[in-house]
C-alpha cells in the first residue's frame, strides 16, 4: 500500500514537472515573439501615411484585437484552471478549439502588428505567433495523449486543434476557480497592452527622424 502511495506521488510530481516545462516553454515563446515584434516596430513602418484614415483604422482594430486576446486568455483560464493534466476540459472555449490560449494570443499578436498601421504586419504577426506556438502544441498533445488516454484522443477527434468551430460550442463547467492562475494569465496578457504607449513613442521617433525606417509594409 505504501509503495502504491509513493508511486502515485512520484507520478503526480512527474506530471506536474512535465506540464510546468511546457508552461515555461509557452512563456519563453511569448517573450521571444514580443522581442521580434518590437524589433519590427522599431525599424518598420506602414506604407499608409501615419495620419491617414487606413492607418488609423488599422491601429484601432489592432487595439480591439489586443483587448479581445487578453479577455479570451482570461476566459480560457477560467475553464482550464489547473485541470489540464488531470482531466479533459471540453467546456467554453475548449469546446470549439483545443488550444484557445494560443488562438487568443495570436489575435493579440495581430493587434500588435496592427499598431504599424499595416494589414500585412497584422496578418504576419498572427501567422508568426501561431506558427511558433504550433511546436509547443504538438509537444503538449503528445504528453496529454499519454496522461489522459482515450478521453483526450476522442476529444482530439471531435474538436479542431487551432481554428475554432463555433457550431461545437458548449458552456460546460469551469471547475474550481484558481485566482493565482487567472492573475498570472492577466499579467502575461498585459504585455501586449502595456506596449501600446511604447508603440506610440516609436511612431513619433520615426516621424521625427530619430529612428530610421528600414522597410515599409503595405
C-alpha positions as CSV (number, residue, x, y, z in Angstrom):
1,X,0.0,0.0,0.0
2,X,2.8,2.4,0.9
3,X,4.6,1.6,-2.3
4,X,1.4,2.4,-4.3
5,X,1.1,5.8,-2.5
6,X,4.7,6.6,-3.2
7,X,4.3,5.6,-6.9
8,X,1.2,7.8,-7.2
9,X,3.0,10.7,-5.7
10,X,6.0,10.2,-7.9
11,X,3.8,10.1,-11.0
12,X,1.9,13.2,-9.9
13,X,5.2,15.0,-9.4
14,X,6.4,13.9,-12.8
15,X,3.2,15.1,-14.5
16,X,3.5,18.5,-12.7
17,X,7.1,18.9,-13.7
18,X,6.4,18.0,-17.4
19,X,3.4,20.3,-17.6
20,X,5.4,23.1,-15.9
21,X,8.1,22.7,-18.5
22,X,5.5,23.2,-21.3
23,X,4.1,26.3,-19.5
24,X,7.7,27.6,-19.2
25,X,8.2,27.0,-23.0
26,X,5.0,28.8,-23.7
27,X,6.1,31.9,-21.8
28,X,9.5,31.8,-23.5
29,X,7.9,31.6,-26.9
30,X,5.6,34.5,-25.9
31,X,8.6,36.6,-24.7
32,X,10.6,35.9,-27.9
33,X,7.7,36.9,-30.0
34,X,7.3,40.2,-28.2
35,X,11.0,40.9,-28.8
36,X,10.7,40.1,-32.5
37,X,7.6,42.3,-32.8
38,X,9.3,45.2,-31.0
39,X,12.3,44.9,-33.4
40,X,9.9,45.0,-36.4
41,X,8.1,48.0,-34.9
42,X,11.4,49.9,-34.2
43,X,12.6,49.8,-37.8
44,X,9.4,49.2,-39.9
45,X,6.6,51.5,-40.9
46,X,3.3,51.2,-42.8
47,X,3.1,52.3,-46.4
48,X,0.0,54.3,-45.4
49,X,0.8,57.8,-44.1
50,X,0.7,58.0,-40.3
51,X,-2.4,60.3,-40.1
52,X,-4.4,58.7,-43.0
53,X,-7.7,57.0,-42.4
54,X,-6.5,53.5,-43.4
55,X,-3.5,53.8,-40.9
56,X,-5.7,55.0,-38.0
57,X,-8.4,52.4,-38.7
58,X,-6.0,49.5,-38.7
59,X,-4.4,50.8,-35.5
60,X,-7.9,51.0,-33.8
61,X,-8.8,47.5,-35.0
62,X,-5.5,46.3,-33.5
63,X,-6.3,47.8,-30.1
64,X,-9.6,45.9,-30.2
65,X,-7.8,42.7,-31.1
66,X,-5.4,43.1,-28.2
67,X,-8.3,43.5,-25.8
68,X,-10.0,40.6,-27.3
69,X,-6.9,38.5,-27.0
70,X,-6.5,39.4,-23.3
71,X,-10.1,38.8,-22.5
72,X,-10.1,35.5,-24.4
73,X,-7.0,34.3,-22.5
74,X,-8.7,35.0,-19.2
75,X,-11.9,33.2,-20.4
76,X,-9.8,30.2,-21.3
77,X,-8.0,30.2,-17.9
78,X,-11.3,30.2,-16.1
79,X,-12.1,26.8,-17.7
80,X,-8.7,25.2,-17.8
81,X,-7.5,26.3,-14.3
82,X,-5.1,23.7,-13.0
83,X,-7.0,20.8,-14.7
84,X,-5.0,20.5,-17.9
85,X,-3.1,17.4,-16.9
86,X,-5.9,15.9,-14.6
87,X,-8.9,15.8,-17.0
88,X,-10.1,16.6,-20.4
89,X,-11.6,20.1,-20.3
90,X,-14.3,20.4,-23.0
91,X,-16.4,23.4,-22.0
92,X,-16.4,27.1,-23.0
93,X,-13.6,28.0,-25.4
94,X,-12.3,24.4,-25.2
95,X,-15.5,23.1,-26.9
96,X,-14.6,24.9,-30.1
97,X,-10.8,24.7,-30.2
98,X,-8.3,22.6,-28.3
99,X,-5.9,25.5,-27.8
100,X,-7.9,28.7,-27.1
101,X,-5.0,30.3,-25.2
102,X,-2.8,30.1,-28.3
103,X,-5.7,31.3,-30.5
104,X,-6.2,34.4,-28.4
105,X,-2.5,35.0,-28.1
106,X,-2.3,35.0,-31.9
107,X,-5.2,37.5,-32.0
108,X,-3.3,39.8,-29.6
109,X,-0.2,39.4,-31.7
110,X,-2.2,40.5,-34.7
111,X,-3.2,43.6,-32.7
112,X,0.4,44.3,-32.0
113,X,1.2,44.1,-35.8
114,X,-1.7,46.4,-36.5
115,X,0.0,49.2,-34.5
116,X,2.2,49.7,-37.5
117,X,-1.0,50.6,-39.5
118,X,-0.3,47.8,-41.9
119,X,-2.6,44.9,-43.0
120,X,0.5,42.8,-43.9
121,X,2.0,43.3,-40.4
122,X,-1.3,42.5,-38.8
123,X,-1.6,39.2,-40.6
124,X,2.1,38.4,-40.5
125,X,2.4,38.8,-36.7
126,X,-0.6,36.5,-36.2
127,X,0.9,33.9,-38.5
128,X,4.3,34.0,-36.9
129,X,2.8,33.7,-33.4
130,X,0.6,30.7,-34.5
131,X,3.5,29.0,-36.2
132,X,5.7,29.4,-33.1
133,X,3.0,28.0,-30.8
134,X,2.4,25.1,-33.2
135,X,5.6,23.4,-31.9
136,X,4.5,23.8,-28.3
137,X,1.0,22.4,-29.2
138,X,2.5,19.3,-30.7
139,X,4.6,18.6,-27.6
140,X,1.6,19.2,-25.3
141,X,-0.6,16.9,-27.4
142,X,1.9,14.1,-27.1
143,X,2.1,14.4,-23.4
144,X,-1.7,14.7,-22.9
145,X,-2.4,11.6,-25.0
146,X,-0.2,9.7,-22.6
147,X,-1.5,11.3,-19.5
148,X,-5.3,11.3,-20.3
149,X,-5.5,8.4,-22.7
150,X,-8.7,7.6,-24.7
151,X,-10.9,10.5,-23.5
152,X,-8.3,13.0,-24.8
153,X,-8.0,11.1,-28.1
154,X,-11.8,11.2,-28.5
155,X,-11.6,15.0,-27.8
156,X,-8.9,15.4,-30.4
157,X,-11.1,13.6,-33.0
158,X,-14.0,15.9,-32.2
159,X,-12.6,19.4,-31.7
160,X,-10.2,21.2,-34.1
161,X,-6.6,21.8,-33.0
162,X,-6.5,25.6,-33.6
163,X,-9.1,27.3,-35.8
164,X,-12.4,27.4,-33.7
165,X,-15.5,25.6,-34.9
166,X,-18.3,27.8,-33.4
167,X,-21.0,25.3,-34.0
168,X,-19.5,23.0,-31.4
169,X,-19.8,25.5,-28.6
170,X,-21.0,24.2,-25.2
171,X,-21.0,26.1,-21.9
172,X,-19.5,23.3,-19.8
173,X,-18.2,23.6,-16.3
174,X,-15.4,25.9,-15.1
175,X,-14.4,23.6,-12.3
176,X,-12.7,25.1,-9.2
177,X,-11.7,28.8,-9.6
178,X,-7.9,29.5,-9.1
179,X,-7.3,33.2,-8.7
180,X,-3.5,32.7,-8.9
181,X,-3.6,31.2,-12.4
182,X,-6.0,33.9,-13.5
183,X,-3.7,36.6,-12.2
184,X,-0.7,35.0,-14.0
185,X,-2.6,34.9,-17.3
186,X,-3.7,38.5,-16.9
187,X,-0.1,39.6,-16.3
188,X,1.1,37.6,-19.3
189,X,-1.6,39.2,-21.5
190,X,-0.9,42.8,-20.2
191,X,2.5,42.6,-22.0
192,X,0.6,43.3,-25.2
193,X,-1.5,46.1,-23.8
194,X,1.3,47.9,-21.8
195,X,3.3,48.0,-25.0
196,X,0.9,50.4,-26.7
197,X,2.4,53.7,-25.3
198,X,5.8,52.4,-26.4
199,X,4.5,51.9,-29.9
200,X,3.2,55.5,-30.0
201,X,6.7,56.8,-28.9
202,X,8.3,54.6,-31.7
203,X,5.9,56.1,-34.3
204,X,6.8,59.6,-33.1
205,X,10.5,58.9,-33.2
206,X,10.3,57.6,-36.7
207,X,8.3,60.6,-37.9
208,X,10.9,63.0,-36.3
209,X,13.8,61.1,-37.9
210,X,15.3,59.9,-34.7
211,X,14.7,56.2,-35.7
212,X,15.4,55.1,-39.3
213,X,12.7,53.4,-41.3
214,X,14.4,50.4,-42.9
215,X,11.3,48.9,-44.5
216,X,7.6,49.5,-45.2
217,X,4.6,47.2,-45.0
218,X,1.5,47.6,-47.3
